[in-house]
């Protein structure tokens, strides 16, 4: 008599991929909001009196609270409360922060007592920029919490299945949000007729965030059903998973491998996301084109990641070579930023800019596709959320500081220039390239360690039962 094999909800193809679409939709709308003002730097500077410094402080504000410990708390909340509570909380926080930022850039805020009070101190930064930065800071807490929640969600729903492909597709869908908003934002700013305004695109993306919250709430019903099935199975098998303990945070932080991965992550992403904030204006200045034209060129940046990340995820699932992908991605990023720094100012060609941007997008598919699916290989499930949150925490330190640093460097390297169409971006682009060099060094170090210690970073994710190796404690 043969024993019937129990099938869980995530064993059903339609169910796990529906779950992916629902959680990825939340991140898609979140990424749209992140960059809604990136193509409008020159407009916000002209309309509201923001300087490059003020724009840099605003851009860096997204990560400030995360740097000062919120992400660590978010990881603990995730491991203690689960993906349903944490994901719903993170989506709700994003909506609240978006509403604050929308009010800050709206005409309704202009001339209020709050604006006058905010203008009265630290006069180098207008009141609208301060309040927008505050709203962006709240949004950033929700967005980064959502990021670690989605990572743990996919690790749960795709365990032993197409995990890297699923994570790659989720990242591709999120990156598609960058393409969408760079296409839409300048046009939405002009959509109402008359004088262009940043209010319309920000309001549009705020509504989309509310839709993302609804999508995640729908997912929670599916996840609740899966947990009931898994709970019943665990009772039958009389097995229990060791629960997360606060001492696990210290264990993670004491690991050399953790710091190599975290530093590689912060160096690479600090050369990508802060660059997105300034890329459109950099193209405007080098090519002397409008904000819409610059956004139309840069919007193709994420398309390389959108197309290749799922394919690379599938390759990782079946063939491996994750550490090698990290190295290749860093090399491509260095080449692209050097092109923006040295070649584009001398040879102002839209074709050259477009080529470098597409290649940078390919780099952006290699590194995330290899990095995030590797973490579940080497971490116990009980503190996987905390591991992701700590990596994101280190990453957020760079993402908070580098937009501010780029704004300061941009101002310092353009003394006396107030026209946002005439900035020289050579120094900021060289700074981005230097980050790529350090990321390359850590990528090589990681591959050497993997060769010595056999962490499995170069091995495929999907293996036959006889080839599976116990990795507990290898971190």
N, C-alpha and C positions, 0 to 999 in steps of 0.2 A: 504494500500500500504506500503510495507516494504522498508526501506532505505538500499541501497547497501553499504556494509562495504568495505572501501577502503583498499587494500592490498599494503603494501610497499615492497621494494626490500628485506629488512631484515626479512620480514615475510615469505619469501620463504626459505625453508630448504637448498636447494643447494646453494643459494646465500650467506647466512650468514656463512655457513661452508666453502665455497670457500674463503670468505674474511678472515676467521680465518687462513686457510692454507697459504695464501699469506703473512700475517703479521707475522705469526709464523715462516715462512721460514727465514725471515730477522733476527729474534732473534736466530734461530737455528745456522745460520752462524756466528752471532755475538758471541754467547757463545763458538763456536769452536775457534774463534780467541782469546777470553779472556784467554783460558787455553792452547793455542798452545805450550807455552814454559814451562808450569808447569811440565811435565814429563822430561824436559831436563835441570833441574837446575844443575845437576852435569856436564853435557856436556858444558853448557855455562860458568860455572865457570872454567872448565879446558881449554876450547878453547880460550876464550876471557879474562880470568883473572878476572872475576867477583867474589866478595866475597859474603858471605851470606847477609851482610849489603847491598851491591850493588843490589843484587837480591830483597831484601826487599824494597828498595827505588823504584826500577823499578816496582814491583808489586803494591805498594801503589800509584804510579804516575797516575794510571788509574782514580783515584777519586779526584785528587788534585784540578783541576779547578771547579769541581762540589761542593767541600767543600767551595770554596771561592765565591760562589754565582751563578755560572752558572746554576745550576739546578733550582734555584728560577726563574731566567730569562727564562729558558726553559719552566717552567710551565706557566708563563705569556704568552709566545709566543704561547704555545699550546692552552690556553683559548682564546687568541685574534685571532690567525691565523687559528686554526683548525687542524685536524689530518692529512689532506693531505699535507699541506705545511710543518708541523713540522716533520712528518715521513720521507718525502723525504729529508729534510735538515739533519735529524739525520743519515740516512743511508749514505748520501754523506760524512758527517763528519767522519764517521767510516772508509770509504774507504780511505780518505786522511790520517788519522792517521795511518792506516795500512801500507800505502806506505812509510811513514816516518820511521816506525819501521822496515820494511823490508830492507830499505836502511841501517839502523844502524847496523843490524846484518850481512849484506852481505859482501862479499870480496871486493866489489867495494868501500866500505867506508874505508877499512883498508889502512893506509898510506897516506890518503888525508890531505890537510891542515886543513879541518874542524876537523878531528879526532885529529890532533896535538894540535889545539887550545883548543878543549874540554878536552884533557888530561892535559893541562897546569894548570888548576885550579881545586880545590877540588880533589886532586890526589887519594883520597881513592875510588873514583868511576871512572872507565874507561870511556873514551869518548864514546865508543859504548853503554855502559849502560845509559849514560846521554841522548844521542839522542834517544835510544830505549824508555826510560822513557818519553821523550817529545812526541814521536809519540803515545805511549800508553795513555798519558794524553789527546791528541786530540781525539783519538779513544774513550776513556772513556766518554768524553762529548757527543759524538754521541750515544754511547750505552745506557747511562742512560736516555738521552732524548728519545731514542726509547722505552725504558721500560715504561716510563709514558705515551707515546703516544699510545702504544699498549693497556695499561690498559684502557685508556679513549676510545679507538676505540672499544674494546670489550664491554665496558659498554654501548656504543651507539648502536652497532649492535645487542646486545643480551638483551636489556632492556625488562624486563617482560618475558624473555625466559630462556634458559639454561645458565645463566650468569656464575655461579660458575663452571659448567662443562666446559664451553668454556675457562674460565681463567685457569682452571686446565689443560686442554688439551694444551693450549698455553705454559704453564710452563713446561709440560711434554715434548713437542717437543723441547723447548729450552734446557732442562736438557739433552735430548738425544744428544745434541751437545757436552756435556762434555764426555759422553760415547764414542762418535765417535772420538773425538780428542785424548783422552787418548789411544784409540786403534790405531789410525793412526800416531800420531806425532812421537813416537820413530821409527816406521817402515819407515816413510817418511824420517826421518833423516838419515837412513841407505840405502835409496833406490837408490841413485846415485852411489853406490859402492865407494870403497876407504874409506877415513876418514869420519865419521859421521858429519853432518852439520845441524844447526838449520834453514838454509836458505830455504831449500825445504819445510818443513811444514809451515813456515810463508808465503812463496809465495803462496802455495796452498790455505791457508785460506784467503789471500787477494783477490784472484780470486773469492772465494765463497762469500765474502762480496759484490763484484760487482754484482753477481747474485742476492743477497738479495735486493740490491737497485732496480734492475729491477722488482723483484716480488712486491715490495711496489708501484712502479710506476703503475703497472698493477692494483693494488688495488685502487689507487686514482680514476681511471675511474669509478669503481663500487661505490665508496663513493660519487662521484660527482652526479651520478644518484640518489642515495638515498637522498641526500640533496635537489635536485630539487623536488622530490616527497614530502618530509617533508615540504619544503617551500610552495608548493602549498596547502598542507593540512592546514598549519597554517594560510594562508591567508583566506581560506574558513571558518575556525573556528574563525577568527578575534582574535587570541591569539598571544601573544608574550612572549618569555622567557626573564627574566631580565638578562641583560648582566653583565659579570664579571667586577668588579671594583678593583683597586689596594688596596683599603681599606679592601677588603676581606682577603688579606694576613695577615693583623693584626688581623682580627677576628679569623682566623684559629690558629695563633700562641698563642692567648690568651686562647685557649681551653685546659683544663686539659686532656680531653680524647685524644686529638691529641697527646699530649706529652707522654702519657702512651703507645699509639700505636707506636709512632715513636721510643721511647726508647726500647720497646720490640723488634722492628724491628732491630735497630742498634746492640743490644746485640746479637740477634740470628744470624743475617747474618754475623757479625764480627767473629763468631765462625765457620762459614761455608766456605765462599769464600776465606779468607786468608789461611785457612787450606788446601784448594785445591791446593794452590801454593806450599805448602811444603810437601803435603801428600806422593807424590811419593818418594822423597828423604828420608822422615821418614821411609817408608817401606824398602827402600834400606839399610838404616843404621841398622834397627832392625832385618831384615831377611837376610841381606847380599846377595841381589839378584841384577840383572841388572836393568837398567832403564826400559827396555821393560817389564820385569817380574813384576816390581812394578806397572807400568801403567796398565798392564793387570789385576792386582788385584783391583786397585783403580777405574778403569773404570766402575765397577759395582755399584759404589756409587750412581750415578743418576738414576739407573734402578728402585730402589724402588720408587723414586719420579715419574718416567715415568709411571710406572704401576698403582700406587695408587692415584696420584694426580687427574686424571680425575674421578676415582671412588669416591674419597672423595669430589670432587666438586659436583658430582651428589647427594651424600648423603647430602651435605649442601643445595642444591637446594630444596630437598624434606623433609629432617629431621632436619637440623640445627646442633646445638652443636658446633659452631665455636670457642667459647672461651675455651671450654673443649679441643678441638684439639690443641690449642696453648699450653696448660699446658702439655699435654701428649708428644707433640713434644719436648718441652724443657727438660723433664725428660729423654727421650731417648738420646738426644744429650749429656747430662751430663754423662750418663753411658758409652757412646762410647768414649768420650775424656778421661775419667778416665781409660778406658781399654788401650788406646794408651799410656797413661802416665805411668801407674803402672804395668799392666799385660803383655803387649806385650814385653817390654824389658826383663822381667824375664822368660817369656814363649814364645820365638820367634817361633810362629806357623803361617803359611800362612792361615790355617783354622780359627784361632782366628781373624786374621786381616780381613779376608774376611767377617766373621760374623759381626764384629763391623762396617765395612764399609757399609754393606747392611742395618743394623739397622739404621745407621746414615742417609742413604738414605730414609728410611721410615719416620724418623723424618723430613727430608727435604720436604717430601710430606705433612705432617700434617700442618706445620706452614704456608707456603705460600698459600696452598689451603684454609685455613681459614682466613688468614689476608687480602689479597687483595680484595676478593669479599665483605668483610664487609664494606669497605670504601664507596662505592656508596650508601649503605643503610643509612648512616648518614651524607652525604654531599650533598649540592645543586649541581645540574649538572653544574651550571654556573662557579663554581670554583673547580670542581672535578680535573681538570688537575693540578691546583695549590696545591691542597691538596696532590695528589700523589707526586708532585715534592718536596714539603716540607718534606714529609716522606722520600723520596729518598735522599734528601739533608742531613738530620740527619743521615740516614744510611751510606751515603758516607763518613761522618766524621770518622766513625769507620772503614770503608773499606779502607780509605786512611792511617789511623794511625796504624792499627794493623799489616799489613804486615811488615811495618817498625819496629814496636815494636818487632815482632817475630824474625826478622832478628837480631836485637840488642841483644835480650835475647839469641838467639841461639849462637851468637858469644861469649857473656859473659859467657855462661855456658859450653863452649868448648874452654877454653884458650889454645893457642898453637897448636890447631888441624887445619891443613890445608887440610887434605884429606876429601872431601865431602862425603865419604862413611863411616866415623867414627864419625859422630856427635851424641851427646846424646840429644834426643828430649823430655826428661821428663819435663823440665821446660816450654817449649812452650805449650805442651799438657795440663799441669795443668792450664796454663793461659786461654786456650780455654774452659776448663771445668768450670772455675770460671765465664766466661761470660754466660754460660748456667744457672748457679745458679741464677744470677741476672735476666735473661730472665724469668725464672720460677716465680720469685717474682712478676714481672710486669704482667705475664699472670694470676696469681691468683688475683692480684689487679683488673685487667680488668674484670674478671668474677664476682667479688664481686660487682663492679660498675654496670655491666650489670644487675645483679639481682635486684639492688636497683632502677636503673633509667630506666630499660626496653628499652635499645637501640636496641634490636632485634638481638644481636650477636649470641644468642643461638636459634633463630627462623629460620625456612626454608626461602629460597629466593622466592620460587614459592608458592603463596597463591591464594586462591579463592578471587574473587572481594570483597565479604563481609568481608573477614578477613584482607584486606589490611588496614594498619594504616598510617596516614600522619606523616612522620618523619622530615619534614622541620623544621630546627631550633634546632633539638635535639643535634646537635654537640656543 
